[in-house]
Amino acid sequence: MIESDPHNRPLNTPGAKADAGKVRPALVLGGFARAVLAVSEVATYGASKYTEDGWRSVPRALARYRDAGDRHRLAGELEDTDPESGLLHLAHEAWNVLALLEITLARKEQSENDRRKGEWK
């Protein structure tokens, strides 16, 4: 992809910025600020209860985080907040989905890197 200015300014002119077509994280960080904060509270709670980033080392992580997310989804049908943490079940569910997504993407990336390494041999 050739980088370009979204206003078609030549890149060597004042005010030009080559960000046309690039991902816009502010749409999530700003647009979902309350939700991101709620999930961050769940992450902070988990880091205090367990260890910081220890979730990355959980055996059978995909199945276990799917189950945990489903438990919070079901519990959220009966009550808004988790009695142990005092945080929304929906935020716990979202954290578990993000953990699933992160682990899946990391494994995919590792698999692609391993495949590329094999091509160089």
N, CA, C and O atoms as CSV, one atom per row, in Angstrom:
chain,resi,resn,atom,element,x,y,z
A,1,MET,N,N,0.830,-1.170,0.000
A,1,MET,CA,C,0.000,0.000,0.000
A,1,MET,C,C,0.884,1.245,0.000
A,1,MET,O,O,1.828,1.341,0.784
A,2,ILE,N,N,0.583,2.171,-0.856
A,2,ILE,CA,C,1.316,3.431,-0.914
A,2,ILE,C,C,0.703,4.374,0.112
A,2,ILE,O,O,-0.509,4.594,0.128
A,3,GLU,N,N,1.559,4.929,0.967
A,3,GLU,CA,C,1.068,5.851,1.979
A,3,GLU,C,C,0.642,7.156,1.328
A,3,GLU,O,O,1.269,7.628,0.380
A,4,SER,N,N,-0.442,7.733,1.855
A,4,SER,CA,C,-0.922,9.003,1.311
A,4,SER,C,C,-1.616,9.810,2.384
A,4,SER,O,O,-2.003,9.288,3.429
A,5,ASP,N,N,-1.767,11.088,2.108
A,5,ASP,CA,C,-2.474,12.009,2.974
A,5,ASP,C,C,-3.964,11.893,2.655
A,5,ASP,O,O,-4.328,11.889,1.479
A,6,PRO,N,N,-4.847,11.798,3.672
A,6,PRO,CA,C,-6.276,11.650,3.385
A,6,PRO,C,C,-6.884,12.862,2.680
A,6,PRO,O,O,-7.976,12.772,2.117
A,7,HIS,N,N,-6.178,13.994,2.711
A,7,HIS,CA,C,-6.657,15.205,2.036
A,7,HIS,C,C,-5.909,15.447,0.730
A,7,HIS,O,O,-5.970,16.531,0.149
A,8,ASN,N,N,-5.199,14.408,0.280
A,8,ASN,CA,C,-4.448,14.426,-0.983
A,8,ASN,C,C,-3.364,15.499,-1.037
A,8,ASN,O,O,-3.011,15.972,-2.117
A,9,ARG,N,N,-2.839,15.881,0.115
A,9,ARG,CA,C,-1.708,16.813,0.139
A,9,ARG,C,C,-0.458,16.037,-0.253
A,9,ARG,O,O,-0.301,14.881,0.141
A,10,PRO,N,N,0.418,16.645,-1.009
A,10,PRO,CA,C,1.716,16.002,-1.255
A,10,PRO,C,C,2.436,15.806,0.086
A,10,PRO,O,O,2.402,16.694,0.938
A,11,LEU,N,N,3.072,14.674,0.274
A,11,LEU,CA,C,3.666,14.350,1.563
A,11,LEU,C,C,4.787,15.288,1.978
A,11,LEU,O,O,5.118,15.359,3.162
A,12,ASN,N,N,5.373,16.003,1.045
A,12,ASN,CA,C,6.464,16.905,1.400
A,12,ASN,C,C,5.974,18.338,1.576
A,12,ASN,O,O,6.750,19.277,1.401
A,13,THR,N,N,4.680,18.523,1.924
A,13,THR,CA,C,4.144,19.863,2.185
A,13,THR,C,C,3.721,19.964,3.648
A,13,THR,O,O,3.374,18.955,4.262
A,14,PRO,N,N,3.749,21.179,4.214
A,14,PRO,CA,C,3.333,21.359,5.604
A,14,PRO,C,C,1.894,20.880,5.819
A,14,PRO,O,O,1.014,21.130,4.996
A,15,GLY,N,N,1.679,20.202,6.916
A,15,GLY,CA,C,0.354,19.717,7.260
A,15,GLY,C,C,0.019,18.345,6.698
A,15,GLY,O,O,-1.016,17.772,7.038
A,16,ALA,N,N,0.870,17.821,5.855
A,16,ALA,CA,C,0.622,16.495,5.287
A,16,ALA,C,C,0.892,15.434,6.354
A,16,ALA,O,O,1.785,15.585,7.189
A,17,LYS,N,N,0.118,14.379,6.312
A,17,LYS,CA,C,0.280,13.255,7.240
A,17,LYS,C,C,-0.120,11.992,6.503
A,17,LYS,O,O,-1.251,11.884,6.029
A,18,ALA,N,N,0.791,11.035,6.399
A,18,ALA,CA,C,0.547,9.805,5.646
A,18,ALA,C,C,-0.206,8.795,6.502
A,18,ALA,O,O,0.352,7.779,6.917
A,19,ASP,N,N,-1.483,9.086,6.761
A,19,ASP,CA,C,-2.262,8.168,7.583
A,19,ASP,C,C,-3.554,7.703,6.926
A,19,ASP,O,O,-4.422,7.138,7.591
A,20,ALA,N,N,-3.684,7.933,5.642
A,20,ALA,CA,C,-4.880,7.464,4.929
A,20,ALA,C,C,-4.914,5.935,4.937
A,20,ALA,O,O,-3.922,5.283,4.609
A,21,GLY,N,N,-6.049,5.376,5.310
A,21,GLY,CA,C,-6.224,3.930,5.301
A,21,GLY,C,C,-5.621,3.207,6.490
A,21,GLY,O,O,-5.695,1.980,6.559
A,22,LYS,N,N,-5.026,3.931,7.429
A,22,LYS,CA,C,-4.425,3.283,8.604
A,22,LYS,C,C,-5.482,3.066,9.685
A,22,LYS,O,O,-6.498,3.760,9.730
A,23,VAL,N,N,-5.224,2.104,10.540
A,23,VAL,CA,C,-6.115,1.783,11.645
A,23,VAL,C,C,-6.228,2.996,12.566
A,23,VAL,O,O,-5.252,3.711,12.792
A,24,ARG,N,N,-7.437,3.216,13.095
A,24,ARG,CA,C,-7.708,4.372,13.954
A,24,ARG,C,C,-8.111,3.915,15.357
A,24,ARG,O,O,-9.302,3.816,15.652
A,25,PRO,N,N,-7.129,3.633,16.230
A,25,PRO,CA,C,-7.427,3.142,17.575
A,25,PRO,C,C,-8.304,4.078,18.405
A,25,PRO,O,O,-9.005,3.617,19.305
A,26,ALA,N,N,-8.282,5.355,18.128
A,26,ALA,CA,C,-9.100,6.298,18.898
A,26,ALA,C,C,-10.585,5.995,18.767
A,26,ALA,O,O,-11.372,6.354,19.643
A,27,LEU,N,N,-10.975,5.334,17.676
A,27,LEU,CA,C,-12.382,4.972,17.520
A,27,LEU,C,C,-12.823,3.997,18.604
A,27,LEU,O,O,-13.982,4.008,19.019
A,28,VAL,N,N,-11.894,3.150,19.066
A,28,VAL,CA,C,-12.199,2.214,20.147
A,28,VAL,C,C,-11.914,2.871,21.500
A,28,VAL,O,O,-12.759,2.845,22.395
A,29,LEU,N,N,-10.735,3.451,21.645
A,29,LEU,CA,C,-10.347,4.018,22.939
A,29,LEU,C,C,-11.259,5.160,23.359
A,29,LEU,O,O,-11.606,5.272,24.535
A,30,GLY,N,N,-11.649,6.006,22.422
A,30,GLY,CA,C,-12.547,7.112,22.743
A,30,GLY,C,C,-14.002,6.709,22.671
A,30,GLY,O,O,-14.796,7.083,23.534
A,31,GLY,N,N,-14.357,5.956,21.659
A,31,GLY,CA,C,-15.748,5.572,21.455
A,31,GLY,C,C,-16.269,4.601,22.497
A,31,GLY,O,O,-17.465,4.571,22.787
A,32,PHE,N,N,-15.377,3.813,23.054
A,32,PHE,CA,C,-15.772,2.826,24.055
A,32,PHE,C,C,-15.020,3.067,25.371
A,32,PHE,O,O,-14.638,2.119,26.057
A,33,ALA,N,N,-14.817,4.310,25.707
A,33,ALA,CA,C,-13.995,4.644,26.876
A,33,ALA,C,C,-14.512,4.004,28.155
A,33,ALA,O,O,-13.722,3.465,28.930
A,34,ARG,N,N,-15.817,4.048,28.395
A,34,ARG,CA,C,-16.371,3.454,29.612
A,34,ARG,C,C,-16.168,1.939,29.620
A,34,ARG,O,O,-15.813,1.359,30.647
A,35,ALA,N,N,-16.392,1.313,28.485
A,35,ALA,CA,C,-16.242,-0.137,28.387
A,35,ALA,C,C,-14.779,-0.543,28.576
A,35,ALA,O,O,-14.490,-1.508,29.284
A,36,VAL,N,N,-13.861,0.187,27.949
A,36,VAL,CA,C,-12.437,-0.127,28.085
A,36,VAL,C,C,-12.009,0.064,29.546
A,36,VAL,O,O,-11.216,-0.720,30.067
A,37,LEU,N,N,-12.524,1.090,30.196
A,37,LEU,CA,C,-12.204,1.310,31.607
A,37,LEU,C,C,-12.752,0.170,32.466
A,37,LEU,O,O,-12.068,-0.302,33.374
A,38,ALA,N,N,-13.989,-0.278,32.188
A,38,ALA,CA,C,-14.582,-1.376,32.957
A,38,ALA,C,C,-13.778,-2.665,32.789
A,38,ALA,O,O,-13.566,-3.394,33.758
A,39,VAL,N,N,-13.335,-2.947,31.574
A,39,VAL,CA,C,-12.517,-4.144,31.340
A,39,VAL,C,C,-11.150,-3.967,31.995
A,39,VAL,O,O,-10.579,-4.936,32.495
A,40,SER,N,N,-10.627,-2.763,32.001
A,40,SER,CA,C,-9.350,-2.488,32.672
A,40,SER,C,C,-9.462,-2.722,34.176
A,40,SER,O,O,-8.514,-3.188,34.809
A,41,GLU,N,N,-10.621,-2.399,34.746
A,41,GLU,CA,C,-10.842,-2.665,36.168
A,41,GLU,C,C,-10.829,-4.169,36.438
A,41,GLU,O,O,-10.293,-4.611,37.454
A,42,VAL,N,N,-11.410,-4.949,35.544
A,42,VAL,CA,C,-11.379,-6.409,35.676
A,42,VAL,C,C,-9.933,-6.896,35.588
A,42,VAL,O,O,-9.518,-7.747,36.376
A,43,ALA,N,N,-9.165,-6.365,34.637
A,43,ALA,CA,C,-7.761,-6.770,34.493
A,43,ALA,C,C,-6.961,-6.429,35.741
A,43,ALA,O,O,-6.122,-7.217,36.178
A,44,THR,N,N,-7.214,-5.262,36.313
A,44,THR,CA,C,-6.517,-4.848,37.531
A,44,THR,C,C,-6.889,-5.760,38.699
A,44,THR,O,O,-6.029,-6.161,39.484
A,45,TYR,N,N,-8.170,-6.081,38.802
A,45,TYR,CA,C,-8.628,-7.002,39.848
A,45,TYR,C,C,-7.938,-8.359,39.690
A,45,TYR,O,O,-7.439,-8.924,40.663
A,46,GLY,N,N,-7.913,-8.876,38.464
A,46,GLY,CA,C,-7.281,-10.168,38.200
A,46,GLY,C,C,-5.790,-10.160,38.492
A,46,GLY,O,O,-5.252,-11.138,39.012
A,47,ALA,N,N,-5.118,-9.062,38.161
A,47,ALA,CA,C,-3.675,-8.965,38.422
A,47,ALA,C,C,-3.395,-8.975,39.919
A,47,ALA,O,O,-2.379,-9.511,40.362
A,48,SER,N,N,-4.302,-8.379,40.700
A,48,SER,CA,C,-4.141,-8.378,42.162
A,48,SER,C,C,-4.457,-9.748,42.753
A,48,SER,O,O,-3.785,-10.208,43.676
A,49,LYS,N,N,-5.488,-10.394,42.211
A,49,LYS,CA,C,-5.898,-11.698,42.735
A,49,LYS,C,C,-4.893,-12.784,42.375
A,49,LYS,O,O,-4.598,-13.658,43.191
A,50,TYR,N,N,-4.374,-12.729,41.166
A,50,TYR,CA,C,-3.438,-13.741,40.673
A,50,TYR,C,C,-2.061,-13.106,40.518
A,50,TYR,O,O,-1.412,-12.779,41.512
A,51,THR,N,N,-1.617,-12.932,39.285
A,51,THR,CA,C,-0.368,-12.235,39.005
A,51,THR,C,C,-0.559,-11.412,37.736
A,51,THR,O,O,-1.406,-11.721,36.898
A,52,GLU,N,N,0.228,-10.380,37.616
A,52,GLU,CA,C,0.163,-9.555,36.414
A,52,GLU,C,C,0.624,-10.377,35.208
A,52,GLU,O,O,1.712,-10.952,35.219
A,53,ASP,N,N,-0.191,-10.424,34.198
A,53,ASP,CA,C,0.074,-11.159,32.956
A,53,ASP,C,C,0.180,-12.672,33.142
A,53,ASP,O,O,0.573,-13.375,32.210
A,54,GLY,N,N,-0.159,-13.185,34.317
A,54,GLY,CA,C,-0.137,-14.630,34.537
A,54,GLY,C,C,-1.160,-15.365,33.676
A,54,GLY,O,O,-1.019,-16.563,33.429
A,55,TRP,N,N,-2.173,-14.663,33.228
A,55,TRP,CA,C,-3.224,-15.268,32.398
A,55,TRP,C,C,-2.657,-15.836,31.106
A,55,TRP,O,O,-3.250,-16.736,30.511
A,56,ARG,N,N,-1.526,-15.324,30.672
A,56,ARG,CA,C,-0.916,-15.806,29.424
A,56,ARG,C,C,-0.368,-17.225,29.550
A,56,ARG,O,O,-0.138,-17.890,28.539
A,57,SER,N,N,-0.157,-17.692,30.770
A,57,SER,CA,C,0.464,-18.997,31.005
A,57,SER,C,C,-0.517,-20.066,31.469
A,57,SER,O,O,-0.097,-21.158,31.851
A,58,VAL,N,N,-1.794,-19.777,31.444
A,58,VAL,CA,C,-2.793,-20.733,31.923
A,58,VAL,C,C,-2.898,-21.910,30.953
A,58,VAL,O,O,-3.110,-21.700,29.759
A,59,PRO,N,N,-2.753,-23.145,31.444
A,59,PRO,CA,C,-2.911,-24.321,30.572
A,59,PRO,C,C,-4.342,-24.399,30.039
A,59,PRO,O,O,-5.296,-24.031,30.724
A,60,ARG,N,N,-4.470,-24.886,28.805
A,60,ARG,CA,C,-5.777,-25.015,28.147
A,60,ARG,C,C,-6.534,-23.696,28.183
A,60,ARG,O,O,-7.739,-23.661,28.430
A,61,ALA,N,N,-5.814,-22.622,27.935
A,61,ALA,CA,C,-6.344,-21.274,28.100
A,61,ALA,C,C,-7.613,-21.014,27.294
A,61,ALA,O,O,-8.560,-20.431,27.822
A,62,LEU,N,N,-7.656,-21.427,26.046
A,62,LEU,CA,C,-8.832,-21.122,25.224
A,62,LEU,C,C,-10.102,-21.709,25.825
A,62,LEU,O,O,-11.107,-21.010,25.950
A,63,ALA,N,N,-10.068,-22.958,26.189
A,63,ALA,CA,C,-11.251,-23.602,26.770
A,63,ALA,C,C,-11.614,-22.977,28.114
A,63,ALA,O,O,-12.790,-22.764,28.409
A,64,ARG,N,N,-10.619,-22.691,28.909
A,64,ARG,CA,C,-10.883,-22.178,30.248
A,64,ARG,C,C,-11.405,-20.750,30.219
A,64,ARG,O,O,-12.303,-20.410,30.990
A,65,TYR,N,N,-10.860,-19.902,29.339
A,65,TYR,CA,C,-11.370,-18.526,29.244
A,65,TYR,C,C,-12.740,-18.486,28.572
A,65,TYR,O,O,-13.560,-17.621,28.880
A,66,ARG,N,N,-12.986,-19.412,27.664
A,66,ARG,CA,C,-14.329,-19.500,27.072
A,66,ARG,C,C,-15.337,-19.876,28.158
A,66,ARG,O,O,-16.410,-19.280,28.250
A,67,ASP,N,N,-14.986,-20.869,28.980
A,67,ASP,CA,C,-15.870,-21.266,30.080
A,67,ASP,C,C,-16.083,-20.115,31.069
A,67,ASP,O,O,-17.210,-19.866,31.497
A,68,ALA,N,N,-15.015,-19.424,31.428
A,68,ALA,CA,C,-15.132,-18.314,32.381
A,68,ALA,C,C,-16.028,-17.211,31.816
A,68,ALA,O,O,-16.878,-16.668,32.522
A,69,GLY,N,N,-15.831,-16.887,30.542
A,69,GLY,CA,C,-16.677,-15.876,29.913
A,69,GLY,C,C,-18.134,-16.302,29.896
A,69,GLY,O,O,-19.030,-15.498,30.152
A,70,ASP,N,N,-18.365,-17.577,29.592
A,70,ASP,CA,C,-19.738,-18.105,29.569
A,70,ASP,C,C,-20.364,-18.082,30.967
A,70,ASP,O,O,-21.552,-17.796,31.117
A,71,ARG,N,N,-19.555,-18.387,31.990
A,71,ARG,CA,C,-20.089,-18.325,33.359
A,71,ARG,C,C,-20.540,-16.907,33.702
A,71,ARG,O,O,-21.596,-16.712,34.305
A,72,HIS,N,N,-19.731,-15.919,33.313
A,72,HIS,CA,C,-20.109,-14.530,33.580
A,72,HIS,C,C,-21.311,-14.116,32.740
A,72,HIS,O,O,-22.149,-13.336,33.191
A,73,ARG,N,N,-21.394,-14.632,31.536
A,73,ARG,CA,C,-22.558,-14.322,30.707
A,73,ARG,C,C,-23.832,-14.854,31.352
A,73,ARG,O,O,-24.837,-14.148,31.436
A,74,LEU,N,N,-23.783,-16.091,31.802
A,74,LEU,CA,C,-24.945,-16.686,32.469
A,74,LEU,C,C,-25.278,-15.957,33.770
A,74,LEU,O,O,-26.440,-15.644,34.029
A,75,ALA,N,N,-24.265,-15.688,34.583
A,75,ALA,CA,C,-24.495,-15.001,35.855
A,75,ALA,C,C,-25.059,-13.600,35.607
A,75,ALA,O,O,-25.867,-13.102,36.390
A,76,GLY,N,N,-24.627,-12.970,34.512
A,76,GLY,CA,C,-25.113,-11.639,34.176
A,76,GLY,C,C,-26.589,-11.611,33.826
A,76,GLY,O,O,-27.216,-10.552,33.856
A,77,GLU,N,N,-27.144,-12.758,33.498
A,77,GLU,CA,C,-28.586,-12.841,33.250
A,77,GLU,C,C,-29.371,-12.764,34.559
A,77,GLU,O,O,-30.556,-12.430,34.557
A,78,LEU,N,N,-28.715,-13.072,35.667
A,78,LEU,CA,C,-29.376,-13.102,36.970
A,78,LEU,C,C,-29.058,-11.891,37.843
A,78,LEU,O,O,-29.869,-11.475,38.670
A,79,GLU,N,N,-27.854,-11.330,37.645
A,79,GLU,CA,C,-27.417,-10.182,38.447
A,79,GLU,C,C,-26.425,-9.368,37.632
A,79,GLU,O,O,-25.743,-9.916,36.765
A,80,ASP,N,N,-26.334,-8.091,37.891
A,80,ASP,CA,C,-25.436,-7.225,37.118
A,80,ASP,C,C,-23.975,-7.380,37.511
A,80,ASP,O,O,-23.095,-7.420,36.651
A,81,THR,N,N,-23.721,-7.468,38.807
A,81,THR,CA,C,-22.334,-7.444,39.262
A,81,THR,C,C,-21.899,-8.774,39.863
A,81,THR,O,O,-22.692,-9.511,40.448
A,82,ASP,N,N,-20.632,-9.048,39.698
A,82,ASP,CA,C,-20.006,-10.224,40.281
A,82,ASP,C,C,-19.867,-9.983,41.782
A,82,ASP,O,O,-19.286,-8.975,42.186
A,83,PRO,N,N,-20.388,-10.887,42.622
A,83,PRO,CA,C,-20.336,-10.644,44.062
A,83,PRO,C,C,-18.915,-10.607,44.630
A,83,PRO,O,O,-18.668,-9.916,45.618
A,84,GLU,N,N,-17.994,-11.327,44.030
A,84,GLU,CA,C,-16.625,-11.351,44.555
A,84,GLU,C,C,-15.880,-10.051,44.238
A,84,GLU,O,O,-15.260,-9.457,45.120
A,85,SER,N,N,-15.944,-9.616,42.986
A,85,SER,CA,C,-15.171,-8.443,42.580
A,85,SER,C,C,-15.948,-7.136,42.713
A,85,SER,O,O,-15.353,-6.066,42.846
A,86,GLY,N,N,-17.269,-7.224,42.676
A,86,GLY,CA,C,-18.087,-6.013,42.670
A,86,GLY,C,C,-18.131,-5.338,41.313
A,86,GLY,O,O,-18.664,-4.236,41.180
A,87,LEU,N,N,-17.574,-5.991,40.309
A,87,LEU,CA,C,-17.526,-5.436,38.952
A,87,LEU,C,C,-18.589,-6.098,38.083
A,87,LEU,O,O,-19.069,-7.185,38.404
A,88,LEU,N,N,-18.950,-5.454,37.005
A,88,LEU,CA,C,-19.980,-5.979,36.125
A,88,LEU,C,C,-19.592,-7.340,35.532
A,88,LEU,O,O,-18.464,-7.542,35.082
A,89,HIS,N,N,-20.551,-8.257,35.546
A,89,HIS,CA,C,-20.321,-9.545,34.888
A,89,HIS,C,C,-19.993,-9.320,33.410
A,89,HIS,O,O,-19.148,-10.019,32.851
A,90,LEU,N,N,-20.644,-8.367,32.789
A,90,LEU,CA,C,-20.406,-8.093,31.373
A,90,LEU,C,C,-18.953,-7.666,31.125
A,90,LEU,O,O,-18.375,-8.021,30.097
A,91,ALA,N,N,-18.364,-6.915,32.048
A,91,ALA,CA,C,-16.956,-6.527,31.920
A,91,ALA,C,C,-16.044,-7.744,32.079
A,91,ALA,O,O,-15.033,-7.859,31.386
A,92,HIS,N,N,-16.404,-8.659,32.998
A,92,HIS,CA,C,-15.644,-9.905,33.142
A,92,HIS,C,C,-15.748,-10.735,31.856
A,92,HIS,O,O,-14.756,-11.288,31.382
A,93,GLU,N,N,-16.941,-10.811,31.312
A,93,GLU,CA,C,-17.136,-11.561,30.065
A,93,GLU,C,C,-16.295,-10.953,28.948
A,93,GLU,O,O,-15.635,-11.672,28.196
A,94,ALA,N,N,-16.321,-9.624,28.843
A,94,ALA,CA,C,-15.537,-8.945,27.805
A,94,ALA,C,C,-14.044,-9.203,27.983
A,94,ALA,O,O,-13.330,-9.417,27.004
A,95,TRP,N,N,-13.565,-9.182,29.239
A,95,TRP,CA,C,-12.145,-9.464,29.477
A,95,TRP,C,C,-11.796,-10.859,28.970
A,95,TRP,O,O,-10.769,-11.043,28.317
A,96,ASN,N,N,-12.635,-11.830,29.263
A,96,ASN,CA,C,-12.366,-13.201,28.817
A,96,ASN,C,C,-12.358,-13.306,27.300
A,96,ASN,O,O,-11.540,-14.034,26.737
A,97,VAL,N,N,-13.252,-12.594,26.631
A,97,VAL,CA,C,-13.258,-12.606,25.159
A,97,VAL,C,C,-11.979,-11.957,24.633
A,97,VAL,O,O,-11.399,-12.441,23.661
A,98,LEU,N,N,-11.536,-10.879,25.255
A,98,LEU,CA,C,-10.276,-10.253,24.830
A,98,LEU,C,C,-9.090,-11.185,25.053
A,98,LEU,O,O,-8.175,-11.227,24.231
A,99,ALA,N,N,-9.094,-11.926,26.147
A,99,ALA,CA,C,-8.022,-12.900,26.395
A,99,ALA,C,C,-8.027,-13.971,25.308
A,99,ALA,O,O,-6.972,-14.347,24.797
A,100,LEU,N,N,-9.213,-14.458,24.956
A,100,LEU,CA,C,-9.324,-15.444,23.874
A,100,LEU,C,C,-8.784,-14.877,22.565
A,100,LEU,O,O,-8.037,-15.548,21.853
A,101,LEU,N,N,-9.159,-13.656,22.255
A,101,LEU,CA,C,-8.719,-13.027,21.011
A,101,LEU,C,C,-7.201,-12.826,21.008
A,101,LEU,O,O,-6.539,-13.119,20.013
A,102,GLU,N,N,-6.655,-12.331,22.109
A,102,GLU,CA,C,-5.213,-12.094,22.192
A,102,GLU,C,C,-4.421,-13.392,22.038
A,102,GLU,O,O,-3.437,-13.438,21.300
A,103,ILE,N,N,-4.848,-14.438,22.729
A,103,ILE,CA,C,-4.147,-15.725,22.649
A,103,ILE,C,C,-4.249,-16.289,21.235
A,103,ILE,O,O,-3.263,-16.793,20.697
A,104,THR,N,N,-5.425,-16.209,20.632
A,104,THR,CA,C,-5.626,-16.713,19.270
A,104,THR,C,C,-4.752,-15.962,18.279
A,104,THR,O,O,-4.113,-16.578,17.426
A,105,LEU,N,N,-4.714,-14.635,18.381
A,105,LEU,CA,C,-3.886,-13.831,17.465
A,105,LEU,C,C,-2.400,-14.095,17.678
A,105,LEU,O,O,-1.637,-14.174,16.716
A,106,ALA,N,N,-1.989,-14.233,18.935
A,106,ALA,CA,C,-0.574,-14.512,19.224
A,106,ALA,C,C,-0.164,-15.875,18.670
A,106,ALA,O,O,0.929,-16.021,18.122
A,107,ARG,N,N,-1.029,-16.862,18.811
A,107,ARG,CA,C,-0.716,-18.199,18.275
A,107,ARG,C,C,-0.667,-18.177,16.758
A,107,ARG,O,O,0.189,-18.827,16.159
A,108,LYS,N,N,-1.568,-17.442,16.130
A,108,LYS,CA,C,-1.574,-17.321,14.673
A,108,LYS,C,C,-0.288,-16.652,14.195
A,108,LYS,O,O,0.335,-17.097,13.231
A,109,GLU,N,N,0.096,-15.590,14.874
A,109,GLU,CA,C,1.332,-14.881,14.536
A,109,GLU,C,C,2.545,-15.792,14.707
A,109,GLU,O,O,3.436,-15.808,13.859
A,110,GLN,N,N,2.579,-16.550,15.806
A,110,GLN,CA,C,3.690,-17.475,16.041
A,110,GLN,C,C,3.743,-18.541,14.963
A,110,GLN,O,O,4.820,-18.894,14.481
A,111,SER,N,N,2.581,-19.055,14.584
A,111,SER,CA,C,2.507,-20.076,13.542
A,111,SER,C,C,3.026,-19.535,12.211
A,111,SER,O,O,3.752,-20.225,11.497
A,112,GLU,N,N,2.651,-18.301,11.882
A,112,GLU,CA,C,3.125,-17.685,10.645
A,112,GLU,C,C,4.631,-17.449,10.692
A,112,GLU,O,O,5.325,-17.649,9.695
A,113,ASN,N,N,5.138,-17.023,11.857
A,113,ASN,CA,C,6.584,-16.823,12.010
A,113,ASN,C,C,7.333,-18.140,11.872
A,113,ASN,O,O,8.382,-18.196,11.230
A,114,ASP,N,N,6.797,-19.204,12.476
A,114,ASP,CA,C,7.428,-20.527,12.372
A,114,ASP,C,C,7.436,-21.008,10.919
A,114,ASP,O,O,8.414,-21.592,10.453
A,115,ARG,N,N,6.332,-20.755,10.212
A,115,ARG,CA,C,6.249,-21.151,8.810
A,115,ARG,C,C,7.288,-20.411,7.980
A,115,ARG,O,O,7.945,-21.007,7.127
A,116,ARG,N,N,7.438,-19.101,8.231
A,116,ARG,CA,C,8.429,-18.306,7.490
A,116,ARG,C,C,9.855,-18.786,7.783
A,116,ARG,O,O,10.692,-18.840,6.881
A,117,LYS,N,N,10.127,-19.130,9.034
A,117,LYS,CA,C,11.445,-19.633,9.379
A,117,LYS,C,C,11.758,-20.907,8.633
A,117,LYS,O,O,12.894,-21.123,8.209
A,118,GLY,N,N,10.739,-21.769,8.466
A,118,GLY,CA,C,10.915,-23.016,7.729
A,118,GLY,C,C,11.215,-22.781,6.262
A,118,GLY,O,O,11.884,-23.595,5.626
A,119,GLU,N,N,10.725,-21.674,5.716
A,119,GLU,CA,C,10.982,-21.360,4.314
A,119,GLU,C,C,12.433,-20.962,4.082
A,119,GLU,O,O,12.944,-21.095,2.970
A,120,TRP,N,N,13.101,-20.471,5.130
A,120,TRP,CA,C,14.486,-20.002,4.989
A,120,TRP,C,C,15.498,-21.118,5.129
A,120,TRP,O,O,16.676,-20.937,4.823
A,121,LYS,N,N,15.047,-22.265,5.588
A,121,LYS,CA,C,15.993,-23.381,5.795
A,121,LYS,C,C,16.380,-24.010,4.493
A,121,LYS,O,O,17.165,-24.958,4.475
